[in-house]
Amino acid sequence: MIRIGCAVWAYHGWVGDLFPPGTRSSEFLRLYSRKLTTVEGNTTFYATPSAAMVARWVEETPPTFHFCCKLPREVSHNGFLVERLPQAQTFVERMQGLGSRCGPFFLQLPPSYGPARLADLERFLAGWPRDVALAVEVRHPDWYLPLGEEPLMTLLNRYQVGRVVMDVRPIRDPADPAGSLLADARERKPDVPLRPLRSSGPTLIRYIGHPDLACNAPFLDEWAARIAEWAQTDPRIYLFMHCPDESRSPDLCRQIAARLRERGAPLVEPLDEPPPSPMQLDMFGLS
């Protein structure tokens, strides 16, 4: 089933929009998990939560909600991956305390980690627990050339590991004047080409939206059509909506969700969203 979410669940600027007026920060996760169905766990990149914190996350979220936890930077950004397998396995054991709420783990490789380290990546994936879903994001430009991409996709398919697809096109239009928000986003986000490729593992899509929401329409139309088609063969799709102005990210979630519903795509619906009417189900041949 397709899940949609943001990069974080705790953002004060969402009070009055995603969250009711007056919402306290201690309520953010509980309310977020009833409006959206997944979150990109960026916080775990910087610090591993305690067992008590993981248990609290379980208490505050419904069983259908998924955390996609990013592996700690000590694992992904600290030399050879295979040497960090013990730390990775310790992290996995801690986060599996989430139970049914534990979505695919997310290995984000640094720009310095290129195809020359393919053998190291293979050794890491060979040691990764086979029953734990994982997706990999690459940033070195050579991974996006045929000599790098073809071996990468072969490797991911062999170990049933997903590929993280990054779409930065909305913020990199050369005709678009680079205001402070866009300039900062262009500095922080990798300038990588869109490669909408799927492996035999789960698919994670990171969409970096334009702060002028109207500019996203053609990209969201394209993604909705692609995702609806992908879901016909494998609906394990996680869609994370980013925006340089984080206050706009929930709007991007709403817009892509509406487009996917129009196409009858199999969405996990938030608890606070009403179920489709019988008329809608009949329109999509789902009744």
C-alpha positions in Angstrom: 0.0 0.0 0.0 1.1 3.5 -0.8 2.0 5.8 2.2 2.5 9.5 2.1 4.3 11.7 4.6 6.8 14.5 5.3 10.5 14.6 6.4 9.6 15.4 10.0 6.5 15.2 12.3 7.4 18.1 14.6 7.1 21.5 13.0 5.6 24.4 14.9 4.6 26.1 11.6 2.0 23.4 11.1 -0.1 24.5 14.1 -3.3 26.0 12.7 -3.0 23.9 9.5 -2.0 20.2 9.9 -2.5 20.6 13.7 -5.3 22.5 15.4 -4.7 25.9 16.9 -3.1 25.7 20.3 -1.5 22.3 19.8 1.4 21.6 22.1 4.7 20.1 20.8 4.1 17.0 22.9 1.0 16.2 20.8 2.7 16.6 17.4 3.5 12.9 16.7 0.1 11.7 17.8 -1.7 14.2 15.5 0.7 13.9 12.6 0.2 10.1 12.5 -3.6 10.5 12.2 -3.2 12.9 9.2 -0.4 11.2 7.3 0.7 7.6 7.1 4.5 7.6 7.2 7.5 9.8 8.1 11.0 10.0 6.9 12.9 9.4 10.1 15.6 12.0 9.7 16.1 12.3 13.5 17.7 8.9 13.7 20.5 10.0 11.4 21.7 12.3 14.2 20.9 10.2 17.3 19.5 6.8 18.1 16.4 7.1 20.3 16.3 5.2 23.6 14.2 2.1 24.0 11.8 4.2 26.1 11.4 6.7 23.3 10.7 4.0 20.7 8.0 2.6 23.0 6.5 6.1 23.3 6.4 6.4 19.6 4.5 3.1 19.4 2.0 4.3 22.0 1.3 7.6 20.1 0.8 6.2 16.6 -1.7 3.8 15.0 -0.6 0.3 13.9 -0.9 1.3 10.2 1.6 4.2 10.6 5.2 3.5 9.4 8.5 5.1 10.4 11.2 4.9 7.7 14.3 5.4 9.9 17.5 6.7 8.4 20.6 4.8 9.4 22.9 6.8 11.7 25.6 8.9 10.1 28.1 6.9 12.1 27.2 4.0 9.8 26.6 5.8 6.5 29.2 8.6 6.6 32.1 7.1 8.4 34.3 5.2 5.9 33.6 1.7 4.7 30.1 0.4 5.4 31.0 -3.2 6.0 33.1 -2.1 9.0 29.9 -0.5 10.5 27.7 -3.6 10.2 27.7 -4.2 14.0 26.5 -0.6 14.7 23.9 -1.0 11.9 22.6 -4.2 13.4 22.4 -2.7 16.9 20.4 0.2 15.4 18.0 -2.2 13.7 17.4 -4.1 16.9 16.6 -0.9 18.7 14.2 0.4 16.0 12.5 -3.0 15.6 10.9 -2.1 18.9 8.4 -0.2 16.6 6.9 -3.6 15.6 4.4 -3.2 12.8 5.1 0.5 12.7 8.7 -0.2 11.4 8.8 0.6 7.7 11.9 0.2 5.5 15.2 1.5 6.8 16.9 4.2 4.8 20.6 4.2 4.0 21.7 7.6 2.6 25.2 7.4 1.1 27.3 10.6 1.1 28.3 12.3 -2.2 31.9 11.0 -1.7 30.7 7.3 -1.8 30.9 6.4 -5.5 30.8 3.2 -7.6 34.4 2.5 -6.7 33.0 1.3 -3.4 30.4 -1.1 -5.0 32.2 -4.1 -3.4 31.9 -2.5 0.0 28.2 -1.8 -0.5 27.7 -5.5 -1.6 29.4 -6.8 1.6 27.2 -4.5 3.7 24.0 -5.7 2.0 25.1 -9.3 2.3 25.4 -8.8 6.0 22.2 -6.9 6.4 19.3 -8.9 8.0 17.4 -10.5 5.2 14.0 -10.1 6.9 14.5 -6.3 7.4 13.5 -4.0 4.5 16.1 -1.5 3.3 16.3 1.2 0.7 19.5 3.0 -0.5 20.0 6.6 -1.7 23.1 7.4 -3.8 24.4 10.9 -4.4 27.7 10.5 -6.2 27.2 11.6 -9.8 28.8 8.4 -11.2 25.9 6.3 -9.9 23.7 8.0 -12.4 25.8 7.0 -15.4 25.3 3.6 -17.1 28.6 2.2 -15.8 27.6 3.0 -12.2 23.8 2.6 -12.4 23.6 -0.8 -14.0 25.8 -2.6 -11.4 23.9 -0.8 -8.7 20.5 -1.9 -9.8 21.8 -5.5 -10.3 23.1 -5.4 -6.7 19.8 -4.0 -5.2 17.8 -6.6 -7.1 20.0 -9.4 -5.9 19.5 -8.5 -2.2 15.9 -7.2 -2.6 16.9 -3.7 -1.5 14.9 -0.7 -2.6 16.2 2.4 -4.4 15.5 5.9 -3.0 14.3 8.1 -5.9 15.1 11.8 -5.5 13.3 14.5 -7.5 14.9 17.9 -7.2 13.6 19.3 -10.5 11.0 21.7 -9.0 13.7 23.7 -7.2 16.3 23.6 -10.0 14.6 25.3 -12.9 17.4 27.6 -14.3 14.7 30.2 -15.3 13.4 30.4 -11.7 15.0 33.3 -9.8 16.8 31.9 -6.8 15.3 33.6 -3.8 16.7 32.9 -0.3 14.6 29.8 0.2 15.4 28.2 -3.1 19.1 29.2 -2.9 19.4 27.5 0.5 17.5 24.4 -0.8 19.8 24.2 -3.9 22.8 24.3 -1.6 21.6 21.6 0.7 19.9 19.2 -1.7 22.0 17.1 -4.1 21.9 18.1 -7.8 21.1 14.7 -9.1 19.1 13.7 -12.2 15.7 12.1 -11.8 16.0 8.4 -12.3 12.6 6.8 -11.6 13.9 3.2 -11.4 12.5 0.5 -9.2 14.4 -2.5 -7.8 12.9 -5.6 -6.2 12.7 -3.9 -2.8 10.4 -1.1 -1.5 10.4 2.2 -3.3 11.1 5.5 -1.4 10.4 8.7 -3.3 11.7 12.0 -2.0 10.0 14.9 -3.8 11.5 18.3 -3.2 8.7 20.7 -4.0 8.7 24.3 -5.0 7.5 26.8 -2.3 5.1 28.3 -4.9 2.7 25.4 -4.8 1.2 26.1 -8.3 4.7 25.4 -9.8 4.4 21.7 -8.6 1.3 20.8 -10.6 3.0 19.3 -13.7 5.4 17.3 -11.5 2.7 16.0 -9.2 0.6 15.0 -12.2 3.5 13.1 -13.6 4.3 11.4 -10.3 0.6 10.4 -9.7 0.4 8.7 -13.1 3.8 6.9 -12.5 3.0 5.8 -9.0 -0.5 4.5 -9.9 1.1 2.4 -12.7 3.9 1.2 -10.4 1.4 0.2 -7.7 -0.3 -2.2 -10.1 2.8 -4.5 -9.8 4.2 -3.6 -6.3 2.4 -1.0 -4.1 5.2 -0.9 -1.5 5.7 2.8 -2.2 6.6 5.5 0.3 6.3 9.1 -0.9 7.9 11.9 1.2 7.1 15.5 0.4 9.7 18.1 1.1 9.6 21.8 0.6 12.1 24.6 1.3 9.2 26.3 3.1 8.3 23.4 5.4 4.9 24.9 6.1 3.9 23.9 2.6 4.8 20.2 2.9 1.4 19.1 4.2 -0.2 20.9 1.2 2.0 18.9 -1.2 0.9 15.7 0.6 -2.7 16.6 0.2 -2.3 17.4 -3.5 -0.5 14.2 -4.4 -2.9 12.1 -2.3 -5.9 13.7 -4.2 -4.3 12.9 -7.5 -3.7 9.3 -6.5 -7.2 8.8 -5.3 -8.5 10.1 -8.6 -6.5 7.2 -10.2 -7.8 4.6 -7.8 -4.3 4.0 -6.4 -4.1 1.8 -3.2 -3.5 4.4 -0.6 -3.2 3.8 3.1 -5.7 6.4 4.3 -5.1 8.5 7.4 -7.4 7.9 10.4 -8.7 11.5 10.1 -9.6 11.1 6.4 -13.1 9.8 5.6 -13.1 6.5 3.5 -14.0 6.8 -0.2 -17.7 6.8 -0.9 -19.3 3.8 -2.7 -19.7 6.0 -5.7 -15.9 6.7 -5.8 -15.1 3.0 -5.4 -17.5 2.2 -8.3 -15.8 4.8 -10.5 -12.5 3.0 -10.1 -13.8 -0.5 -10.3 -13.0 -1.2 -6.7 -16.5 -1.9 -5.3 
